């Protein structure tokens, strides 16, 4: 079994209201110097050897990410 990590983030041109809320909360909590936060999602998949990179890209593009407003990366994690 291999571990695959799919990181999904909003595209840079897309407004991230959750990230902006985090920036505001950090300031109110006294944390200075934080200019921007982008909140994303991380998926960890346990896959067997029959799942190739093309299938993983398709899974990410068709199910895990909304490719209209999000970018994603797929990487095999070292065990």
C-alpha positions in Angstrom: 0.0 0.0 0.0 1.2 3.5 -0.8 0.0 6.8 0.7 -1.0 9.5 -1.8 -1.5 13.1 -0.8 -3.8 15.4 -2.7 -3.6 19.1 -1.7 -6.4 21.3 -2.9 -6.1 25.1 -2.8 -8.3 28.0 -4.1 -6.9 29.5 -7.2 -5.0 32.8 -6.5 -7.6 34.9 -8.3 -10.5 33.4 -6.2 -11.5 35.2 -3.0 -10.9 33.1 0.1 -13.3 34.3 2.8 -12.2 31.6 5.2 -8.6 32.7 4.9 -9.5 36.3 5.4 -11.5 35.4 8.5 -8.4 33.6 9.9 -6.2 36.7 9.2 -8.7 38.8 11.1 -8.8 36.4 14.0 -5.0 36.2 14.2 -4.8 40.0 14.4 -7.4 40.1 17.2 -5.5 37.4 19.1 -2.4 39.6 19.0 -0.4 37.8 16.2 1.2 40.5 14.1 2.8 40.2 10.7 0.4 37.8 9.0 -0.5 39.4 5.7 -2.6 36.6 4.1 -3.9 33.1 4.7 -5.3 30.7 2.1 -7.3 27.8 3.4 -7.3 24.5 1.5 -7.9 20.8 1.8 -5.7 17.8 2.2 -6.7 14.3 1.3 -4.7 11.2 2.1 -5.4 8.1 0.1 -4.1 4.6 0.8 -3.8 2.9 -2.6 -2.4 -0.4 -3.9 0.0 -0.8 -6.8 -2.8 -1.1 -9.3 -3.6 2.7 -9.1 -1.4 4.6 -11.5 -0.6 8.3 -11.6 -3.1 9.0 -14.3 -5.9 7.5 -12.3 -4.9 9.6 -9.3 -4.9 12.8 -11.3 -8.4 11.9 -12.6 -9.7 11.2 -9.1 -8.4 14.6 -7.9 -9.8 16.5 -10.9 -13.2 14.8 -11.0 -14.0 14.3 -7.3 -11.7 16.0 -4.8 -11.2 19.4 -6.4 -13.5 21.9 -8.1 -11.1 22.7 -11.0 -13.1 25.9 -11.9 -12.0 27.6 -8.6 -9.3 25.2 -7.2 -5.8 23.9 -8.1 -4.5 20.6 -6.8 -1.3 18.7 -6.5 -1.0 14.9 -6.2 2.1 13.3 -4.6 3.1 9.9 -3.3 4.1 10.3 0.3 7.2 8.5 1.5 6.4 5.9 4.1 
